């Protein structure tokens, strides 16, 4: 085979040839030009001009942060009044907790609130008495209107949208994480109030996000309306801010360490 034919074959097959002092390679493509440098900030949302506000957290888990409104610190009911008609709240305060005094009615905060992050600790009576809804029943009402149910739901069957952590008769909790009767439990609630137009029609529904003992049980659910025991829920226009209330359901439910942050 002649040298010219060998060289031709080497070029066609992309090979290389060294013969009689001659080095032959296949022609290589030209290198691509370097890519333009990317702007690392091109897809960013513009940052706020001011840094996030500094809030000192509580010294312990569940303790009120520096910007919280403390509604009950275990000492007195000075931030609360009777739900019906006002006047001094008649519930009992003992061992750092407030206790429902059956027959005296629910209590409400003297101050009114709208959008809030609310922390409430509660415990149902021990030993447990009754069953279903007649066992450790109470409730936390945002704007005195929309209820997150308090109930002894530890091995206690009832209708599930009436169990502990339910948005009463509207949304059952995603899971049941109830502790035993007598043990302290925690609700951390993020609540956004509804909005109404000038005609009194709702333009934005209220929403609840609820953590029960640190577990998500209501995931930004839209409230269907006023909490009712009978009949469908409905919306009725009300002020932007209303008190928070706790229910007297004739059971000796205890509450402690109640605070909130206005959002």
C-alpha positions as CSV (number, residue, x, y, z in Angstrom):
1,X,0.0,0.0,0.0
2,X,1.4,3.4,-0.9
3,X,2.0,6.0,1.7
4,X,-0.6,8.3,0.2
5,X,-3.3,5.7,0.6
6,X,-2.2,5.0,4.2
7,X,-2.4,8.7,4.9
8,X,-5.9,8.9,3.3
9,X,-7.1,6.0,5.4
10,X,-5.8,7.6,8.6
11,X,-7.5,10.9,7.8
12,X,-10.9,9.2,7.0
13,X,-10.9,7.0,10.1
14,X,-9.7,9.8,12.4
15,X,-6.5,7.9,13.2
16,X,-2.8,9.1,13.3
17,X,0.2,7.9,11.3
18,X,3.9,8.2,11.8
19,X,5.9,7.0,8.8
20,X,9.2,8.1,7.3
21,X,9.3,11.0,9.8
22,X,5.8,12.2,8.8
23,X,3.1,12.7,11.5
24,X,-0.5,13.0,10.2
25,X,-3.7,13.5,12.2
26,X,-7.4,14.0,11.4
27,X,-8.5,17.6,11.2
28,X,-10.1,18.7,14.6
29,X,-13.1,21.1,14.8
30,X,-12.4,24.6,16.0
31,X,-13.0,25.2,19.7
32,X,-16.3,26.9,20.7
33,X,-15.9,30.5,21.9
34,X,-16.1,30.9,25.7
35,X,-19.7,31.4,27.0
36,X,-20.6,34.8,28.3
37,X,-20.5,34.9,32.1
38,X,-23.9,34.4,33.7
39,X,-25.4,37.1,36.0
40,X,-25.9,35.2,39.3
41,X,-28.6,37.7,40.4
42,X,-30.5,37.7,37.1
43,X,-33.4,35.5,38.4
44,X,-33.6,37.0,41.9
45,X,-36.6,38.8,43.3
46,X,-35.4,42.2,44.4
47,X,-34.5,42.1,48.1
48,X,-36.4,44.3,50.6
49,X,-34.6,47.6,51.4
50,X,-34.7,46.9,55.1
51,X,-33.6,43.8,57.0
52,X,-36.2,41.7,58.8
53,X,-37.3,43.1,62.1
54,X,-35.4,41.5,65.0
55,X,-37.7,39.7,67.5
56,X,-36.1,38.0,70.6
57,X,-37.6,34.5,70.9
58,X,-38.8,33.1,74.2
59,X,-36.2,31.7,76.5
60,X,-37.8,28.2,76.4
61,X,-40.0,26.3,73.9
62,X,-43.5,27.7,74.1
63,X,-42.4,30.9,75.9
64,X,-43.8,34.2,74.6
65,X,-41.4,36.1,72.2
66,X,-40.6,39.7,72.9
67,X,-43.3,41.1,70.6
68,X,-46.1,39.0,72.0
69,X,-49.3,40.1,73.7
70,X,-49.5,37.9,76.8
71,X,-53.1,37.1,77.6
72,X,-52.6,34.7,80.5
73,X,-49.3,34.2,82.4
74,X,-50.7,32.0,85.2
75,X,-51.4,34.7,87.7
76,X,-54.8,36.4,87.1
77,X,-57.6,37.0,84.6
78,X,-57.1,40.7,84.3
79,X,-56.9,40.5,80.4
80,X,-60.3,38.6,80.3
81,X,-64.0,39.3,81.0
82,X,-67.3,37.5,80.8
83,X,-68.2,36.7,77.2
84,X,-71.8,37.7,77.7
85,X,-72.3,41.2,79.0
86,X,-68.7,41.8,80.1
87,X,-67.7,42.1,83.8
88,X,-65.1,40.2,85.6
89,X,-64.3,36.7,84.4
90,X,-65.4,34.1,87.0
91,X,-63.1,31.2,86.0
92,X,-60.7,29.8,88.7
93,X,-57.0,30.4,88.7
94,X,-54.9,27.7,90.4
95,X,-51.4,26.3,90.1
96,X,-50.6,28.6,87.2
97,X,-53.6,27.7,85.1
98,X,-57.1,29.0,84.5
99,X,-59.9,26.5,84.9
100,X,-63.4,26.6,83.4
101,X,-66.0,27.2,86.1
102,X,-69.0,25.4,84.8
103,X,-72.1,27.5,84.6
104,X,-70.4,30.9,84.6
105,X,-70.2,31.1,80.8
106,X,-67.3,31.6,78.4
107,X,-64.7,34.3,78.7
108,X,-63.2,36.7,76.2
109,X,-60.2,39.0,75.9
110,X,-60.8,42.6,76.7
111,X,-58.7,43.5,73.7
112,X,-59.8,42.8,70.1
113,X,-57.7,41.2,67.5
114,X,-57.7,40.3,63.8
115,X,-54.9,38.4,62.1
116,X,-52.9,36.6,64.8
117,X,-50.4,33.9,65.7
118,X,-51.9,32.4,68.8
119,X,-50.3,30.0,71.3
120,X,-52.6,28.2,73.8
121,X,-51.8,25.3,76.2
122,X,-54.7,23.2,77.6
123,X,-55.5,20.1,79.5
124,X,-58.6,18.0,79.9
125,X,-59.7,16.5,83.2
126,X,-58.1,13.4,84.6
127,X,-59.5,10.8,85.1
128,X,-61.7,11.2,82.1
129,X,-65.4,11.2,82.4
130,X,-68.1,10.7,79.7
131,X,-67.6,10.0,76.0
132,X,-67.8,11.6,72.6
133,X,-68.6,15.3,72.9
134,X,-69.3,15.0,76.6
135,X,-65.6,14.5,77.6
136,X,-63.2,17.4,78.2
137,X,-65.1,19.7,75.9
138,X,-64.2,23.4,75.4
139,X,-63.1,25.6,72.5
140,X,-60.9,28.4,71.3
141,X,-62.9,31.0,69.2
142,X,-61.0,33.5,67.0
143,X,-62.8,36.8,66.7
144,X,-65.4,35.1,69.1
145,X,-66.8,33.5,66.0
146,X,-64.7,30.7,64.4
147,X,-63.8,27.7,66.7
148,X,-60.9,25.4,67.0
149,X,-62.3,22.6,69.1
150,X,-60.8,21.5,72.4
151,X,-61.8,18.0,73.4
152,X,-60.4,14.9,75.0
153,X,-59.8,12.9,71.8
154,X,-57.5,10.3,73.3
155,X,-59.1,7.0,72.6
156,X,-62.5,8.8,72.4
157,X,-64.5,8.3,69.3
158,X,-66.8,11.1,68.1
159,X,-67.6,12.8,64.8
160,X,-64.2,13.7,63.5
161,X,-64.9,17.2,62.4
162,X,-65.8,17.7,66.1
163,X,-62.7,16.2,67.6
164,X,-59.7,18.0,69.1
165,X,-58.1,20.4,66.6
166,X,-61.0,20.4,64.2
167,X,-62.4,23.6,62.8
168,X,-65.7,22.7,64.4
169,X,-68.0,20.9,62.1
170,X,-66.1,22.1,59.1
171,X,-62.6,20.4,58.9
172,X,-61.5,17.3,60.8
173,X,-57.8,17.4,61.9
174,X,-55.4,15.8,59.4
175,X,-54.2,13.5,62.2
176,X,-55.1,12.8,65.9
177,X,-52.1,13.7,68.1
178,X,-54.0,14.0,71.4
179,X,-52.2,13.3,74.6
180,X,-53.7,11.4,77.6
181,X,-56.3,13.1,79.8
182,X,-54.6,15.5,82.3
183,X,-51.5,16.0,80.1
184,X,-50.8,19.5,78.8
185,X,-51.3,20.0,75.1
186,X,-50.5,22.8,72.8
187,X,-52.2,24.6,69.9
188,X,-50.2,27.0,67.7
189,X,-52.7,28.7,65.4
190,X,-52.1,31.1,62.5
191,X,-55.4,32.8,61.8
192,X,-56.3,35.3,59.1
193,X,-59.6,37.2,59.4
194,X,-62.2,37.4,56.7
195,X,-62.9,40.6,54.7
196,X,-66.3,42.0,53.8
197,X,-67.4,44.6,51.2
198,X,-69.7,47.5,52.0
199,X,-72.8,45.3,51.4
200,X,-71.7,42.9,54.0
201,X,-70.8,40.1,51.6
202,X,-67.6,38.2,52.3
203,X,-64.8,38.9,49.9
204,X,-62.1,36.9,51.6
205,X,-62.7,33.9,53.8
206,X,-61.0,33.4,57.1
207,X,-58.2,30.8,57.2
208,X,-56.7,28.5,59.8
209,X,-53.3,26.8,60.0
210,X,-53.1,24.8,63.2
211,X,-50.3,22.8,64.9
212,X,-51.3,20.4,67.7
213,X,-48.5,19.3,69.9
214,X,-46.1,20.4,67.1
215,X,-47.8,18.5,64.4
216,X,-49.6,20.2,61.5
217,X,-53.4,19.3,61.7
218,X,-55.0,22.1,59.7
219,X,-53.2,23.3,56.6
220,X,-54.4,26.8,55.6
221,X,-58.0,25.8,55.4
222,X,-60.7,28.3,54.4
223,X,-63.4,28.7,57.0
224,X,-66.9,28.2,55.6
225,X,-68.5,30.6,58.0
226,X,-69.6,31.2,61.5
227,X,-69.2,28.1,63.8
228,X,-72.7,26.6,64.3
229,X,-73.9,23.5,66.2
230,X,-76.8,23.0,63.9
231,X,-77.3,24.0,60.3
232,X,-74.8,25.0,57.6
233,X,-72.1,27.6,58.3
234,X,-72.6,31.1,56.9
235,X,-70.8,34.4,56.9
236,X,-72.1,37.5,58.6
237,X,-70.2,40.8,58.4
238,X,-68.4,41.8,61.6
239,X,-65.6,44.3,62.6
240,X,-62.0,43.7,61.5
241,X,-61.0,43.0,65.2
242,X,-62.9,41.1,67.8
243,X,-62.0,39.4,71.1
244,X,-60.7,35.9,71.4
245,X,-62.9,33.7,73.5
246,X,-62.8,30.4,75.4
247,X,-65.8,28.2,75.8
248,X,-67.5,27.0,79.0
249,X,-68.9,23.6,78.0
250,X,-69.4,22.5,81.7
251,X,-66.1,20.6,81.8
252,X,-63.1,21.4,84.0
253,X,-60.7,22.1,81.1
254,X,-57.5,24.0,82.1
255,X,-55.6,26.6,80.2
256,X,-52.2,28.2,80.6
257,X,-49.5,30.2,78.8
258,X,-51.7,32.0,76.3
259,X,-50.1,34.6,74.1
260,X,-50.3,35.9,70.6
261,X,-48.6,38.0,68.0
262,X,-50.6,40.3,65.8
263,X,-49.7,39.7,62.1
